[in-house]
Amino acid sequence: MPTRDDCLELDRLDGLAPRRDDFVLAPDLIYLDGNSLGPLTRATRERVLATLDEEWATGLIRSWNAAGWMAAPTRVGDRLAPLIGARAGEVVVADTLTLLLAKVILGALDLRRDRSVVLTDAANFHSDLYVAEAMARRAGRPVTLRAIERDTLDDELSEDVALVMLTHVDFRTGEMLDLAGVTERVHAAGALMLWDFAHSTGAVPLDVTAANVDFAAGCTYKYLNAGPGAPGFLYVRESWQGLIENPLPGWLGHARPFDFERGYVAAPGVQAFVTSSPSVIALSALDGALDAFAGVSMDDVREKSLALTDLFIELVEARLPGAFTLVTPRDHARRGSQVALRHEDAYGIIQALIARGVIGDFRAPDVCRFGFTPLYLRFVDVYDAVTHLVEVLEGAEHRDPAYATRNPVT
Ligand SMILES: Cc1ncc(COP(=O)(O)O)c(C=O)c1O
C-alpha cells in the first residue's frame, strides 16, 4: 500500500502539478467535487473582471461589436472544440445542457421521419430522461422514448430507432461507455447518435471526429470550471449543419439578425442553433477557464486521472476493507474521472467529510461520489482524503444527528 511519502514523491514527479497554481483554492481544502462544480481559476477571475470593467462599464453597448460579444458563442466554442476532438465551426456555447438536448432531439427526429423511437439509458441523468420524454411527445408524430438497460443496447437497436441518446460517463457510477464503438453500432442500425458529455469534457480524451459522432452536448461548469450555471455547449458535425433545424429559432440564429426580417432564415453553420442573446459574462468566464487547458495534453490528464482514481480505490480498500461497495468500474477503459462508493450511510459520510474540509458529494440513494481533477488535485490530497474517511468511520462522525436531514443540494 502506498504511503503518504510515496504520494508526495508522485506529486514531485507530476508534470501537471504546476497547473494547480492556476486555480483559486484554499490550501487546506481537498476538493473532490470538480465533477459537479469546478473551482474558480485566476484567469477566469481576470477575464470576468475585464468584461465587467472594460467591456461593459466602459464600452457599454459598443462592446457588442468592439469586444466581439456577438461572436462569443462560436468563438469560445472554437476554443472548446479541441477538447472533444471537434473542428472549428462545429461547437457553439449557448443555453444549458438540458435545453441543448431538447433542441437536438427534436431536430434529429426530423432527420429520421420514417422512424419513431428515441432510445436512451434508463439510468441516464433524470433531466435527460424528462426532456427526451417531453420532446418525443412533441415530435409532431407518434414517437416513443424507450429507456433501456444499457447492456441491452445492441438488441434494442431495431429499425424504428431514430435517435440514441446516451450519457458518455454515468453521473452516478462513473462508468464510461465506448464512444466510437457505440456510435458505430448505432449508425449501423441507421439511427443517429447524441452524446451527453457532462461528465466527460475536460475529464477524459474525446474524439468526436474519429468516432463519427453526429451530435453531442455538455456543460461547462464541471471539469471546465466555467462557474455555477455556466452555459452549455453543442457539437453538430459539419455534415449535419444546414440539414438539421433548430426547433427553437430565435433572432440570433438568423442569418441576418439586424435586418429584422419577418421570415426566419437560418444562419450558416452551428450558429443556427443559437436562439437568444449570448450570456456575455458567463461566456467570458468560460473563455478564461479554458486557459487552464492551454498546452495541456488530454492524454496526460487521463493518465493522471487514472493514477488518482486507482490510488483512491487501492487506499480505501486497504485501509477500510469491506466498508464500501465500489460501484465504479475497475477496468480503465470503462472508468471516467470519478469514484463512486456505495454505503448505507453515504449522506452522513459525505457531510462529515465536508465538515473536515474534504468535499465530495452524495447521490441518492446510497452513493458517496468523489471527482478527480488532475489539473489541481495532488496525490497527497488523495492520501489525506482517505485518512479523513478512515477517521470519520472510526469515530462514527457520520452518525451525527445533524446529518439526519438532507440539504436541498446533496
Ligand atoms: C449527465 C448530465 N446531464 C444533464 C445535466 C443537466 O445540465 P443543465 O443543468 O446544464 O441542464 C447534468 C447536470 O449535472 C448532468 O450531470
The ligand as an SDF file (V2000), in Angstrom:
LIG
                    3D

 16 16  0  0  0  0  0  0  0  0999 V2000
  -25.3010   13.9420  -17.1380 C   0  0  0  0  0  0  0  0  0  0  0  0
  -25.9970   15.2580  -17.0100 C   0  0  0  0  0  0  0  0  0  0  0  0
  -26.8730   15.6300  -17.9500 N   0  0  0  0  0  0  0  0  0  0  0  0
  -27.5380   16.7970  -17.8620 C   0  0  0  0  0  0  0  0  0  0  0  0
  -27.3510   17.6620  -16.8090 C   0  0  0  0  0  0  0  0  0  0  0  0
  -28.1520   18.9270  -16.7250 C   0  0  0  0  0  0  0  0  0  0  0  0
  -27.3970   20.0500  -17.0290 O   0  0  0  0  0  0  0  0  0  0  0  0
  -28.0680   21.5120  -17.0610 P   0  0  0  0  0  0  0  0  0  0  0  0
  -28.4610   21.8650  -15.6670 O   0  0  0  0  0  0  0  0  0  0  0  0
  -26.9560   22.3960  -17.5700 O   0  0  0  0  0  0  0  0  0  0  0  0
  -29.2200   21.4710  -17.9790 O   0  0  0  0  0  0  0  0  0  0  0  0
  -26.4280   17.3180  -15.8130 C   0  0  0  0  0  0  0  0  0  0  0  0
  -26.1820   18.2300  -14.6810 C   0  0  0  0  0  0  0  0  0  0  0  0
  -25.4300   17.9760  -13.7840 O   0  0  0  0  0  0  0  0  0  0  0  0
  -25.7420   16.0800  -15.9130 C   0  0  0  0  0  0  0  0  0  0  0  0
  -24.8760   15.6880  -14.9710 O   0  0  0  0  0  0  0  0  0  0  0  0
  1  2  1  0
  2  3  1  0
  2 15  2  0
  3  4  2  0
  4  5  1  0
  5  6  1  0
  5 12  2  0
  6  7  1  0
  7  8  1  0
  8  9  2  0
  8 10  1  0
  8 11  1  0
 12 13  1  0
 12 15  1  0
 13 14  2  0
 15 16  1  0
M  END
$$$$
